C-alpha cells in the first residue's frame, strides 16, 4: 500500500550475479553500499520504478505504468541512502466518476535523489475525468460513444510514454516504459492494449550468466482496457476484463505495471507497486573478466551444484480437476440425489482476485501434465444406492487441484455411507439424511473450492426430498428447500487464454418423482439435475471440471436404475513470457501465442510440456 513512508511490501533481498552485488527493494528502507573494497568510490547501476496507475470504474481507461529509469555508473556515497517505494494507484469504485488514482513516486537518495513519477490513472466516467491522467506513463482515456472524445495522459520524458486515446466506445490502453498505449482499432470490439515495458536483463549481466536470477525481468508495462485489452502482462500490466462478468486484472506488485480496465458496473483496480534495484560492481575484481567468458571456478561451482546451463521461466497457470458424479437413484426410496462437486480450481492471475495464487518460477525442461477425468455416474442394483465416483486430480509442477466430490445417493439400505456428499476440490451435495461434502479438501490457499449443499428430506406422497447442489469454485452448493433441490455452486471466470471462460461449476441436485424443482447446474459446466427417473442424466461439461447433475426416484418406487451424471474432465493452461518456447505432446494438446506476445500451452488430455 502507498503511504507517507512508501510501500511496506515483501522483504528486501540481496543476491549475487557474477561479481555484482544486487540489492532489490520491494519495500521502503535504507541502502548501504558493499563493504568490499570500501575505500573505492563505488559505482552502481540503479533501476528506479514507481507505482503504476489505477484503472477507472465502469469500463474506464486503463492505468499507465509507473515511471522508470535506468542509471548506469551512478556514484554511491559512503553514507546510507534512503529508499522510498511508491505504491500503485487505487482504482475508482462503482459507481463513482473520477479517473483512477496515479501511482506514488519512487526515490533513491536524499540530496538530488533519483526519482520517478507514479503512473497516470485511467480516464473516469464523468465529463472532465474522461482523459487519461498524466504520470510516469500516461493512463488511457475512457470510452465515449463515437469518435475520439478524450486523449490519453502524457508520459514523463525519459520515464515513460503516453496512454492511448479512446476510440468511440472502446477505452484506451495505458502507456509503458518502452511504448505508448495502443488505441483499439476502429473495427475492433476489444479495448486498447497496454504499452510495453522494459527488460532489465541486459543491465544485470543475466545474459552472461546464462540463466535467470532474481531481478532479471520485465517492468513498467501499461494496463489493457475492457474488452479483452491485452495488458503488457510480461511487464506487469494487467489485462482488461473479458466480459460483463469479468473484472480486469490489477497491475503486478513490484513491477510498476498499470491496472487493467474492467467491464461496466465493475470497479477499477490498483496499479502495481514500484521497486528499486541497485547493482554494485565489486571494485577488487573490476576488469578481470571479459563479458561472456566464464572463469573456471564459476564453472566448477555450477557443475557441483547441478546448476549448470539452465534457465528459469516465470509462468502463470490454470489447473482445474475433474468434477464429481451426481448421485443416482434406484427408485426404491423416492429420494433425489445430490449434485456432483466441481473439480478443484487453482490459478495465478486472470480470474477473481480472491482465488489468485502466486506465479511459478520453473526450470526449463520437461513437465508431466495430468488432466483429471470426471467421476463416472454409476448404476447398481436396487437398494444399494448409485454413488458414482469422485473426479480425478489435475497436476502441473507443484500445483495439484483435487477432483470434485461425488453427490450423495438415495442410500438404502446404508444411508450413513451412501447419502453423504463426498469431500473434494468442491464437495458433492448430500441426499436423504446425509450432509453435503466439504470443499477445499485437502486445503489450499487460496481455496480451491466450496462445500456441497445439504438435502431436505420429508416423507409422504407429496414430498420433494431434494438433494443439495454440488459446490463450485466461487460458491457453495445450495441447500435443498421444501419445494426444490439445491442448485450447483458457481464456478470462476478466467481469461488466461484471452477467452473469458467460466470453470468448475457444481452439479444440480434432484427431487423424487414429479414434485418440486430440480437444481440448476452452476455456471462453469455444472450439469442440471433430472427427476422421475428421466434419462439421460446431465453430465458436467468436458474440460471445465463441472460436477455431474443428480437423478431422482419414481413416484411409485422401484423400477428403473438410473446413474447420476458424470463429472466434466479438467483442463490445464500455462502462460509464459514471449521469450519462452513451449512444446506439447500429444498433438491433441496445443500451443498458441497471446495477442500481447505471451506463449500459451493448453492441455485437454494428459501429456508433457517442454519449456526452453
N, C-alpha and C positions, 0 to 999 in steps of 0.2 A: 504494500500500500504506500501511497505517497504521503509525505508529511513534512514538517519543517526540517526535520533532520534527515530526510531522504528515506529510501526504502529499507525496511528490515526484511530480508529475504533469507535464502539458504546460506550456510556458512561460506565465507570466502576461502579460496583454495590457492595453494602454491604447487606448481608442477615443474618438471624439468623437460625441456625439449632441446636435445643436443646440449650445447653449452649455455643455453639461455635459461634463466630463472624466470618463470612466468607466474605472476600473481593475478588472480581473477577476483574482482569484486562484484558480487551479486547483491551485497548489502553495503550500506554506507559504513565507512570505517576509516582507518589510518594506514597509510603505506609507509614502510621503512625500507630503504634500499639494502641490497645484499651486503653482507659483511665480507664477502670475497674481495680481496684487494680494496679495502675501504678507502685507501688514500687516493685511488683513482677517481676522477670526477664522475664517471658512470653515465653513460648514455643509454636510453631505452626507447623502444617503440611503445607508444601509448595509444591505445584504442579507446575512444570515449563514445558511448551510445546512450542517448536519452530515452525516456519513456515514450511509447507510441501513443497516438491519439485514439480516443474512444469514438465509437460509431453512434449515430443518432437513431432514435426510435422510429418505428413505423415506416420501414423502407427508406430510411435516411441514408446519407452518404457514408462511405467507409472512412476509417481513420487513417491518417498519414503516419509513416514511420517516424520514430524519433531521430533527431539529427545525429549524424555520425561523422567522426573524424579519425584519421589515422596519422599520427605524428611520429616520424622516424627520427632517430638521433636526438631525442629530447633530453636535455641535461637534467639530471636528478640532483636535488640538493642533499646535503648531508643530514639535514633535519627531517622529521616526519612530515608527511604530506596528507592533508585531509582529503577524503573522497566522499562525495555525495552522489548516491544513485537515485536517479529520477524514477518516480512511479508512472505507470501507464495511466492515461486519462480515463475517467469513468464514462460509461455510456449513459445516455439520457433515457429515463424510464417512460413507459407508455402511461398516459397519452400526452406528456409534456412536449413542448415545441422547440426548445433550444437545440443547437448543434451539440455534438459530443464534446467532452472536455479535452483540452490539449494535455499532452503528457507533460511531466515535470522535467526540468533541466538536470543534466548530469555534469558534475565538475570534478576536476583533478587538480589539486593545488590551492593555495591560499592567495598569494600575491600573483596577479596576472595569470589566473588558472586557465587550463584547457577546459573549455566549456561548450556544450551543445544544447540546442533548444529542443524542448519536447515537441512531439509530432502534433500536427493540427487535427482538430476534431472534425468528424464528418458532418456535412450540412444537415440542419434540422428541418422540422416540418412546418415551421412558421415563417412568414414572409422574409424578414431581414436575415434569418438564420439559414436560408437555403444554400448560400455559398459554403464551400469547404473552408475550414479555418486555416490560417497561415501557421507555420511552425517549422521545425527542422525539415520535415517534408510536409506538404500540404494535404489536408483532408479532401475527400471527394464531395462534389455537390449533390444535393438531394434531387430526386425525380421531381418533375414539374408539370407534366401533361404533354406538351409538344414543343419541338424546337429546343434550343439551348437557352435555359432560363437563368442559369447561375453558373459562375466559374468555380473551378477548384481552387483551393487555398494555395498560396505561394509557398515555395520551399526556400530555406535559407541557403544562400550561396556557399558552396563548399561543404555543406552538411546534408543536403537532400534535394528533392525535386518536387514540383507542384503536383497536387492532386488533379484528377480529371474533372471537366465539366460534366453536367448531366447530358443525357441525350433523350429528350422527351420524357417518357415515362420510366426511364431507367437511370438510376443513380450512378455517380462516378466512383471509380476506384481511387484509393489513397496513393500518394506518391511514395517512392522508396529512395534509398541512398543512391542507387545507380541509374534509376529510370523514373520518369513521370508515371502517374496513374494513367490508365487507359480507359477512355470512354467506351461504352457499349456501341457496337455498330448499329446503324440505323435499322438494319434488317433483323437484328438480334432480339430475342426475347429474354436474354440474360442481362445481368448487370455489368458495370465496368470492372476491370481487373486491376489488381494492385501492382505498383511499380516494383521492380526487382531491387533487392538489397545488395550487399557487398560480401564477398567471400574473403575472409581474412587469412585463409590458409597460407598464401604467399608471404605474409608478413611475419609468420611464426615458425618458419623452417619446416612446416609439416610435410611439404613435398619432398624435402630432403630426407626426412625420417622414413618415408615410405609407408606410413600407416597413420591413422587418425589418432589424435590425442585430445584431451580436454582443451577447449577454446578454439580448436580448428573447425571453423564452421561458417555459417552464413547468417547475417544480421541485417536489421533495419529494412524489412520489406513492408510494402503497403498492403492494407486490407482490401478485400474484394467486396463489391456491392451486391445486394439482392437483385435478381435471382441468379444463384449459381455463379456469381462473380468469383473468379479464382483469385484468392489472395496469394501473395508471394510467400507460400507456405514454407518453402525451403529456407526462407529468410525470416520466418517468424510472423508473417502477416496472416490474418485469419480469413477463411473463405466466407463469402456471402451465403445467406440461407438458401436452401434448395427448394423451398415450397412454403405454403402457408403454415404448415405445422413445424417448420424447421427454423430454429434460430440461426443466426450467423455464428461465427467462431471467434472467440477472443484472441487478441494478439498473444503470442507465446512469451511467457515470463523470461526476463533477462535476455531478450533479443531486440527490444525496441520496436517490435512489429506492430503495425496498425491493426485495429479491430475490424472484423468483417461486419457488413450490414445485415440486418435481419429483415423478416417479412413484415407486412402490415400487421399492426396490433402487437408487435414484438418490441421489447425494449432494446436500446443499444447495448453494446458490450464494451469492455475495457480493453485498452491497448496493453501491450506487454511492457513490463518494467525494463530499465536500462541495465548497463554493465560497464565496467572499466577493466581493461586488460593491460598489464604492464609487463613487457618482455625485456629483461635486463641482460646485457651481454656480460659474460664473465671476462673481465679485463685481463686476467692472467693467461687466458687461453686465446685471446684475440689473435687472429691471423695465422693460427697453427693448422687450420683445416680448410681446404678448398671446398667451396659449395658442391654438394652432391657426392662427395667422396667419404666413404666410411673408414674410420680408423679400426684397427684390428681388435682393440679392446672392446669397442662397441659391438662389433660382430660377435665376438665370443660371448659377451653378456646376453645378447639377444638370443643366440642359439641355446645357451644354457637355460634360459627362462622360457624356452619354447615360444618365443615372441618374435621370431624372425620372419620377415616378409608376410605380414598380414595387414589388413585394413579393417577399420571399424566403420559401420554404417548405422546411422540412427534412422529407425523406421517407425511408422505408425501402423496400427493393426485393427482389424475387426475379427473377432473369433466368436462364433455362435455355435453352440452344441445342438444335437438333435433333440427334438421335442418328444415328450412322453405321450403314450397312447391314452385315449379316452377310455373310461370304464364301459364295459359291455353289459349285456343282460341275457338271462335265460327265460325271462317272463315269469319266473316262479313266484317272486315276491313283489312284483309290480312296483319296483323301485328304480328311479332314474340314476344313472351312473354319473360320476364326477368327470369334469373335463381334464385333459392331459396338461401338465405343466410345460411351459416353454423351455427350450434349451437355454443354458446359461449364456448371457450376453456380456462380453468384455471387449472394450475398445479404448483407444487413446485418441482423443480429439474427434471432431467431425460429427458428434452426436450430442445428446443432452449433457450439460456441464456436470451434473451430479454423478454421472456414470463414466466420466473420462479418467482413465488411468494414465500412467506415465508412458511416454515413448520408450522403445527398446533400442539399445545400442548393441549391435551384434557383429561378430567377426564375419568376414567374407568366407563363404564355404557353402556346404550343403545342409539343408534343414528338412527334416521329415515333417510333413504336414498331415494331420489326421482330421478327416471330416466325419463327425459323428452322425450315425444313421438315426432316423426317427424310430421310437419304440413301436413295435408291431402290435396292432389290436389283435386279441387272441380269443378264439372261440373254444368253449369247453362244454362238458355235459351239464344238464340242468342241475341246479343246486350247489354247484361249486364256485360260482362267480366267474366273471370274464374279466380277468385282471389286465391283460395286455402286458406291456413291458415299458421300463424307463427308456428314455433316449440315451444315446451313447455320447461320450465326451469328444470335443474337438480340441486340438492342440497345435500350438506354434511356439517353438523355443521354450521359454519359461512360462508361457501363458496356457492354462488349461481352463476351458469352460465345461461345466458339468452338464450331462444330459438331464432333460426335464423329467420330473416325477410322473409316474402313471396315475390316472384317475382311479378312484375307488369304484368297485363294482357292487352289485346288489348283495353279494357276500354270503348268502345262505349255503351251507349251514354254519360257516365260520365267519361271522360278522366282524369279529375283532381283528382278524388278519386281512380280510378281503375288502372291507368297506372303507378303510382309511385311504386317503390320498398319500402317495409316496413322496418323500423329500427328494430334492434335486436342485439343478440350477434355478428353476422355479418349481414350486410344489404342485402336485396334482390335486384336483378338487375332491372333497370327501363325498361319500354316498351313505344312505341309510343312517346308521348311527356313528359312522366314522368321521373324524375331523379331516380338514384339508391338510396336505403335507407342507412341511417347512421349505421355504425357498432359501437361496444363498447357502446351499449345503453341498460341500464344505464352504465355510465363509471365505469371501474375498473382499478386498477393499480397493475400489468401490464395489458395492454389492452387485452380484451377477444376476439376481432375480428376486422374486417375491413369493409369498405363501399362496397356497391354494385356498379356495373358499370352502366354508362349511355347508353341509346339507341341512335340509329341514324335513324331518320325517313325521308324517301323521297317517294313521290307519283309516280305513273306510273307503267306500266305493268312489267317493269324490275327491280323494286325497291326491295331492300333487306329488309328494315325496320326491322333491327335486334334489339333484346333486349340485355341489358347489363348482364354480368355474376354476379352471387351472390358472395359476399365477403367470404373470408376464414380466418383461424386463423393467417396466416403469410402474406397474400397479399390481396389487394382489388380485387374485380371482375373487369375484363377487360371491357373497353368501347367497344360498337359496332363500326364497321367501315363501309364504303360504300360497302364493299364486304363480311362482316362476322359479325355474332353475337359475343358478348363478352364471353370469357371463364371464368369459375369459378376460384376464388382465391384459392391459395394453402393452404392446412392445415399445421399442425405442427407434426413432428415426436416425439414420446415419447417412452422411454424404461423402464418405471416404473416396468413392469412385465417381464423384460428380453426378450421381443419380440419387436423389433423396428417397431412400427406401427404408421401410419400417420392418424390423426384425423382432423375433422372439415374443409373439403374442400367445396367450394361453387359450386352450380349448374350452368351449362352452359345455356346461352341464346339461343333463337331460331330466325329463319327468317320466312318471309312469302313465301309461295309456294316453288318452287324449286330453287329460286335464292339465291346465296350466300352460306356461310358455317356456320353451326351451331357451337355453342360454346362447347368446351370440358368441362367435369366436372373437378373441381380442385382435385389434389391429396389429399386423405383423405376422400374418399367416396362420392364426389360430382357427381350427375348424369349429363350426357351429354344432350344437347338439341336435339329435333327432329323437323322436318318441314313437311309441306304439309299434315297436319292432319294425320301424320303417327303414329298410335298407335302401341305398347303402349309407353307412356311416360317413361322416365328413372328415377326411384326413387333414392334417396340417400341411401347409404349402411347402413344397420342396425348396431346400436351400434358404429357408427363413428361420428354421428352428421353432416353427409354430407347433403348439400342442394339438393333439387329436380331439375331435368332438366326441361326446359320450352318446350312448343309446339308452332307451327306456323300455320298460316292460309293457305287455299287453294287458288290457283290462281284465280279461278272463283268466289270466295266469297260464303258465306253461307255454308250450308252443315253440316258436322259433328261437333259435340260439343265434344271437347277433353280437359280433365283436364290436367294440368301440373303434373309432377312427385311429389310424396310425399317426404318429407324430411326423412332422416335416424334418428332412435332413438339415444339417448345419451348413456353414459356409466359413471360409477364411479369406480375408483380403489384406494384403500387405502393401503399404505405400512408402516409397523411399525417395530420396532426392534425385534430381535429374542426372547426377553423376554416377548413380548406381546402375548396375546391369543385372537384370533379373532373367532367369530361365526357369521353366517349369516342366514337370513331367507328371503324369502322362499328358498327351496332347489335348485331352478334354478340358484341362485347365488352361488358363490364358494369361498373357501379359499384354499390357497396353501402356500408353502414355497419357497422363492427365493433361488437359489444355494448358495448365500452368507449367508443364515440363516434368513434373514428378512421375516416377515409374510406379506401375501398379502390377500386382500379381494376384489373380483371383482363382481360388481353389473351390470347386464344387464337388470334387472327389479327392480322396487321399492321394498324396503324391510327394514330390520333392521340389523344394525351392533352392535354386543355386544363386548365390549372391556374389558378384565380382565387381 
